[in-house]
Amino acid sequence: MKHLFPLAGGTLLLALAQPALADDAETANKSNNPLNPAPGLNFQDYYTPTLYGSDKHTNDFLLRGTLPVMPNSLVGVPQIFRLTMPLSTRPDPEGGYKTGLGDINLFDIFLLHTGAIEVGVGPLLTLPTASSDELGTGKWQGGLAAVVISPSPKRLLGGLLQWQQSFAGDDDRPDVGSVTFQPFGIFNLPHGWYVRSTGIWTFDIEHGNYYIPIGLGGGKVWKEGKTIMNLFIEPQWTVAHEGDNQPKFTVFGGLNLTFD
């Protein structure tokens, strides 16, 4: 009989721990899911110390905000507006580096389906706001974004696909067109920790250049009052590429705030 007490005690502790683990996973998914209809503010950085065909480096600090709009008389589904403002560093052809504002990107995702599979689709717009030629394209670009997410307590799987094409801007600058695909693999661990892989595959459809990075990193999610804090770092290695000045290796990190 005495051997049953440790077994019963262990079973009770496991049962008590399950809600906590579920709460941690739900909190992590809220922070990492791009289709979570909650306001957010992200501070993210892509540092690339090595490029193909160059001894230079690049850096992009992204200030990103998300704002949900609930269904209303005009639009019957939730919308998620996301604005990204980059502060970029690029090599200067005359020597050294240029740092300043890059091209601002805005998209509006309509959340069309929720449940075991979440689907969002909407237009995107990139504005030629760069403070110097090296930091942007000089072109207005429009296109579409689509997100598919499969959430569960154990993981968050899915992807973000974006296509954009230039339609106006500086006539002396070349036309631009791109397709990017960002696969999401988020695997939840106890106590708010998680493993992540979110490298963005980038394809230049005007010139045929591309690069495909694979990331492997981790992060930690916790709550400060009603705000979800999400601190992470993810090294990314390029496994296939075409063209010079494509990233060889990138360190992606940041702090995401979700206002629950």
C-alpha positions in Angstrom: 0.0 0.0 0.0 2.8 2.4 0.9 4.1 2.2 -2.7 0.9 3.7 -3.9 1.4 7.0 -2.2 4.5 8.2 -4.2 2.7 7.1 -7.4 -0.5 8.9 -6.4 1.5 12.0 -5.4 3.4 12.0 -8.7 0.1 11.6 -10.6 -1.4 14.5 -8.7 1.6 16.8 -9.4 1.5 15.9 -13.1 -2.2 16.7 -13.2 -1.6 20.0 -11.5 1.2 20.9 -13.9 -0.9 20.3 -17.0 -2.9 23.5 -16.8 0.3 25.5 -16.2 2.0 23.9 -19.3 -1.1 24.6 -21.3 -1.2 28.2 -20.2 2.5 28.6 -21.2 1.8 27.1 -24.6 -1.2 29.3 -25.1 0.7 32.4 -24.2 3.6 31.5 -26.5 1.2 30.8 -29.4 -0.5 34.2 -28.9 2.8 35.9 -29.1 4.2 33.9 -32.1 1.1 33.6 -34.2 0.9 36.4 -36.9 -2.8 35.8 -37.1 -3.5 36.5 -33.5 -5.9 39.5 -33.5 -4.2 41.5 -30.7 -2.2 44.7 -30.8 1.5 44.3 -30.8 4.9 46.1 -31.0 8.0 44.3 -32.1 11.7 45.3 -32.0 13.6 43.0 -34.3 17.0 42.9 -35.9 18.6 41.0 -38.8 22.4 41.2 -38.7 24.3 39.7 -41.6 28.0 39.6 -41.0 28.9 37.8 -44.3 27.6 38.1 -47.8 28.3 36.1 -50.9 30.8 37.9 -53.2 31.5 40.6 -50.7 33.5 41.3 -47.5 30.8 43.8 -46.3 28.0 43.3 -43.8 24.4 44.5 -43.6 21.9 45.2 -40.8 18.2 45.8 -40.6 16.5 46.9 -37.4 12.7 46.6 -37.7 10.2 48.5 -35.7 6.9 46.7 -36.4 3.4 47.3 -35.1 0.2 45.3 -35.5 -3.3 46.6 -35.0 -6.4 44.4 -35.2 -9.8 45.7 -36.4 -12.8 43.7 -35.3 -15.6 42.8 -37.7 -17.9 45.8 -38.5 -20.7 46.8 -40.8 -18.2 47.4 -43.7 -16.0 44.3 -43.2 -17.5 41.2 -41.7 -14.2 39.5 -40.7 -11.3 40.6 -38.5 -8.4 42.5 -40.0 -4.8 42.7 -38.9 -2.8 45.8 -40.1 0.9 45.3 -39.8 3.4 48.2 -40.5 7.1 47.6 -40.7 9.6 50.5 -40.5 13.2 49.5 -41.1 16.4 51.2 -40.0 19.0 49.7 -42.4 22.7 49.7 -42.9 24.1 49.0 -46.4 27.6 49.3 -48.0 28.2 52.6 -49.7 29.7 52.2 -53.2 32.1 55.1 -52.4 33.3 53.4 -49.2 32.0 52.8 -45.7 28.3 52.3 -45.0 25.0 54.2 -45.2 22.5 53.9 -42.3 19.0 55.4 -42.3 15.4 54.8 -43.0 14.5 52.0 -45.4 11.3 51.4 -47.4 8.2 51.1 -45.1 5.9 48.1 -45.7 2.2 47.9 -44.8 -0.2 45.0 -45.2 -3.8 44.4 -44.3 -4.7 40.7 -43.6 -8.3 39.6 -43.6 -8.7 36.7 -41.2 -10.9 34.4 -43.4 -10.9 31.2 -41.4 -10.1 30.2 -37.8 -9.9 26.9 -35.9 -7.5 24.0 -36.5 -6.3 25.8 -39.7 -6.2 29.6 -39.7 -6.1 31.5 -43.0 -5.5 35.2 -43.7 -5.2 37.0 -47.0 -4.8 40.7 -47.9 -3.1 43.5 -49.9 0.3 44.9 -49.2 2.0 48.2 -50.1 5.7 49.1 -49.9 6.5 52.9 -49.8 9.8 54.3 -51.2 10.7 56.1 -48.0 14.4 55.2 -47.9 16.7 58.1 -46.9 19.3 57.1 -49.6 19.4 55.0 -52.7 21.4 52.2 -51.0 18.7 51.6 -48.5 15.6 51.2 -50.7 14.3 50.6 -54.2 13.0 54.0 -55.1 9.8 52.3 -56.2 6.2 52.1 -55.0 5.3 48.4 -54.8 2.0 46.6 -54.4 1.0 43.0 -54.0 -0.6 40.4 -51.8 0.1 38.6 -48.6 -1.3 35.2 -47.5 -0.8 33.4 -44.1 -1.8 29.9 -43.2 -1.3 28.7 -39.6 -1.9 25.4 -37.8 -1.8 26.0 -34.1 -1.8 23.5 -31.3 -0.6 23.4 -27.6 2.6 21.7 -28.7 3.5 23.7 -31.8 2.7 26.4 -34.3 3.2 25.5 -38.0 2.5 27.5 -41.1 3.9 30.1 -43.5 3.6 33.7 -44.8 3.7 34.2 -48.5 4.2 37.7 -50.0 4.3 38.9 -53.6 5.0 42.5 -54.7 5.7 44.3 -57.9 6.8 47.9 -58.5 4.2 50.1 -60.3 5.5 53.7 -59.8 8.5 55.7 -58.5 11.8 56.9 -59.7 12.1 56.3 -63.4 15.9 56.1 -63.2 15.7 53.1 -60.8 15.1 49.6 -62.1 11.8 47.8 -61.8 11.6 45.5 -58.8 9.5 42.4 -58.1 9.9 39.8 -55.3 8.3 36.8 -53.8 9.1 35.8 -50.2 8.0 32.8 -48.2 8.5 32.5 -44.5 7.8 29.0 -43.1 7.0 29.0 -39.4 8.1 26.2 -37.1 7.5 27.0 -33.4 7.8 24.1 -30.9 6.6 24.8 -27.3 8.6 23.7 -24.3 7.8 23.9 -20.5 7.9 27.3 -18.7 7.4 29.5 -21.7 10.5 28.3 -23.6 10.3 27.3 -27.3 12.3 26.3 -30.3 11.9 28.2 -33.5 12.7 28.3 -37.2 11.4 31.2 -39.3 14.0 32.0 -42.1 12.6 34.1 -45.0 13.1 32.6 -48.5 13.6 35.5 -50.9 13.2 35.4 -54.7 14.0 38.4 -57.0 11.6 37.7 -59.9 13.0 40.5 -62.0 16.6 39.2 -62.1 16.5 35.6 -61.0 18.5 36.0 -57.8 17.4 34.2 -54.6 18.5 32.9 -51.2 17.0 30.3 -48.9 18.0 30.4 -45.2 17.2 27.8 -42.6 17.0 29.0 -39.0 17.3 27.3 -35.7 16.9 29.3 -32.5 14.9 29.6 -29.3 13.0 32.0 -27.2 11.2 32.7 -23.9 7.7 34.0 -23.4 6.4 35.5 -20.1 3.8 38.0 -18.9 4.2 41.4 -17.4 0.7 42.3 -16.3 -1.4 42.0 -19.4 1.5 42.3 -21.8 3.2 39.2 -23.3 6.9 39.5 -23.5 8.7 37.4 -26.1 12.5 37.5 -26.3 14.3 35.3 -28.9 17.4 34.7 -31.0 17.6 32.7 -34.2 20.8 32.1 -36.2 20.0 31.5 -39.9 22.2 29.8 -42.5 21.7 30.1 -46.2 21.5 26.7 -47.8 20.9 27.7 -51.4 21.4 31.0 -53.3 21.9 32.7 -56.7 23.7 36.0 -57.2 26.2 38.1 -55.3 25.5 40.1 -52.1 23.1 37.5 -50.8 23.4 36.7 -47.0 25.6 33.7 -46.1 24.7 33.8 -42.4 22.3 36.0 -40.4 21.6 36.4 -36.7 17.9 37.3 -36.2 16.8 38.4 -32.7 14.3 40.6 -31.0 11.7 41.4 -28.4 8.0 41.2 -29.3 5.3 42.7 -27.1 1.7 41.5 -27.4 -1.0 43.4 -25.6 -3.3 40.6 -24.5 
